Amino acid sequence: MSSVSDDHDIEYLDARGDCRVGVDPRSQKRSSHVASRPMRPVKLGPISVPTPVVLSPMAGVTNWPFRVICEEYGPDGLYVAEMITARALVARNPKALRLCRFAPSENVRSLQLYGVNPAIVEQAARIVVDEHMADHVDLNFGCPVPKVTRRGGGSALPWKTDLFAEIISRVVRVCEPADIPVTAKIRVGIDHEHETFLEAGRLAQDEGCAAVTLHARTTAEYYGGHSDWTRIAQLKQALDIPVFGNGDIWGADDALAMVEQTGCDGVAIGRGCQGRPWLFADIKHAFAGSAERCNPTLGEVCRVIMRHAELLTEFYDGDERMAVHDLRKHIAWYLKGFPVGGATRKSFMECESLDDVRCQIDRLDPSVRFPERVVDKPRGRVRFAKKVHLPYGWLDSRTTTHQERETLFGDDPMDASY
Ligand SMILES: Cc1cc2nc3c(=O)[nH]c(=O)nc-3n(C[C@H](O)[C@H](O)[C@H](O)COP(=O)(O)O)c2cc1C
């Protein structure tokens, strides 16, 4: 179970470059309330995204039950499934196949693939196309977790331009005839001495990507500090395809500010919607020039919790125990900031069935208002990486040697998760 603290402290670098923990003074700067220009729909091949907001893929979070709830609040964004390891899909791993499922109500079936071996990623894309599994394929080049980067995957991969271009071009070649747009999700680079985003963005465009999403942190920054939106502006300037900006959008005003400051075509939301799926309604309103925002009462939040529990039960083929275990982290996020005591929170964490969840919900006061102090504040992971893990000699050259490829592809991970 992820533990979620109830404060807003994050790790950030102060003006002298020292690492501090607390409320980053820069976070108070961002605020604007009206869109200064109308947001246009973003076209990804045949897909139009009328409100250019993306639910950023999050492993263990963005399975179809959560996507459905987000989409109910913001019906015309793009809701991406969590990353699926190409090799696991090719091996028909049941866990991977479960993650490829979509609800009938989902407008666009958007799936993210991760892999290091171009041949395997291509095979996975072939399965997606041949079995009509999705309408959109995103490629993960942003994952910073050690078990992924130490194999040259995720955010380590764009450093090797040959591998990066080959994966994209192979997947595009498979998806294009089926009219399935391919997009790439990248970071700024491995660290500030090894930045790749401009080159990666251009390569992605040249190889046929329909859009690029930039999480404006380096691998080394992990989830600490701030997403540097100036990098999003730079990428937008450099590319002709749409650019989605990502990182540190905690409320609709942040989404407006990112668009204003960077000129990006749309925004991608990760941690900000954890326990707050209504953020998609807020952003839809904000992009349409409305100041309307949802700050649901505890009663409404509990309605969402219960619905989430029921959908997860469907996701796990009726297994309530698995559903409520999966729900635990979400409950912690949903209740963040509400005056719900430690004992009640603990009881929620001990639920084993839908009835248990219902029983805990019945003990709460539905009229409690949304806690002001957590509105639009950071949530979820906020730490720097302790160390970036890369394959031996990875940074020595920008392209892969034959030897490197042999070593990498020999043990492609079956089950890389965040
Ligand atoms: C729990 C968690 C899981 C994530 N899983 C994925 C993933 O599967 N694929 C991916 O491209 N990014 C993943 N990310 C990164 C997010 O999509 C997003 O880029 C990042 O959180 C920055 O956006 P934010 O500041 O809005 O959270 C994950 C992030 C978190 C916190």
The ligand as a Tripos MOL2 file, in Angstrom:
@<TRIPOS>MOLECULE
LIG
   31    33     1     0     0
SMALL
NO_CHARGES

@<TRIPOS>ATOM
      1 C1          2.1800    6.1670   -9.0820 C.3       1 LIG1
      2 C2          2.6720    6.6520  -10.4200 C.ar      1 LIG1
      3 C3          2.6970    5.7730  -11.4870 C.ar      1 LIG1
      4 C4          3.1390    6.2180  -12.7470 C.ar      1 LIG1
      5 N1          3.0940    5.3540  -13.8020 N.ar      1 LIG1
      6 C5          3.4160    5.7900  -15.0410 C.ar      1 LIG1
      7 C6          3.2690    4.9550  -16.1830 C.ar      1 LIG1
      8 O1          2.8230    3.8000  -16.1030 O.2       1 LIG1
      9 N2          3.6390    5.4750  -17.3950 N.ar      1 LIG1
     10 C7          4.1220    6.7540  -17.5230 C.ar      1 LIG1
     11 O2          4.4330    7.1690  -18.6470 O.2       1 LIG1
     12 N3          4.2370    7.5650  -16.4600 N.ar      1 LIG1
     13 C8          3.8840    7.1250  -15.2360 C.ar      1 LIG1
     14 N4          3.9490    7.9790  -14.1770 N.ar      1 LIG1
     15 C9          4.3240    9.3890  -14.3970 C.3       1 LIG1
     16 C10         3.0810   10.2410  -14.5970 C.3       1 LIG1
     17 O3          2.3770    9.8390  -15.7500 O.3       1 LIG1
     18 C11         3.4390   11.7240  -14.7420 C.3       1 LIG1
     19 O4          4.2630   11.8820  -15.8520 O.3       1 LIG1
     20 C12         4.1580   12.2580  -13.5130 C.3       1 LIG1
     21 O5          3.5090   11.8580  -12.3350 O.3       1 LIG1
     22 C13         4.2630   13.7980  -13.5610 C.3       1 LIG1
     23 O6          3.0050   14.3660  -13.6170 O.3       1 LIG1
     24 P1          2.3110   15.0010  -12.2900 P.3       1 LIG1
     25 O7          3.2460   16.0250  -11.7410 O.co2     1 LIG1
     26 O8          1.0200   15.5640  -12.8120 O.co2     1 LIG1
     27 O9          2.1370   13.8690  -11.3350 O.co2     1 LIG1
     28 C14         3.5550    7.5480  -12.9110 C.ar      1 LIG1
     29 C15         3.5360    8.4170  -11.8210 C.ar      1 LIG1
     30 C16         3.1080    7.9910  -10.5970 C.ar      1 LIG1
     31 C17         3.0710    8.9610   -9.4510 C.3       1 LIG1
@<TRIPOS>BOND
     1     1     2 1
     2     2     3 ar
     3     2    30 ar
     4     3     4 ar
     5     4     5 ar
     6     4    28 ar
     7     5     6 ar
     8     6     7 ar
     9     6    13 1
    10     7     8 2
    11     7     9 ar
    12     9    10 ar
    13    10    11 2
    14    10    12 ar
    15    12    13 ar
    16    13    14 ar
    17    14    15 1
    18    14    28 ar
    19    15    16 1
    20    16    17 1
    21    16    18 1
    22    18    19 1
    23    18    20 1
    24    20    21 1
    25    20    22 1
    26    22    23 1
    27    23    24 1
    28    24    25 2
    29    24    26 1
    30    24    27 1
    31    28    29 ar
    32    29    30 ar
    33    30    31 1
@<TRIPOS>SUBSTRUCTURE
     1 LIG1         1 GROUP 0 **** ****
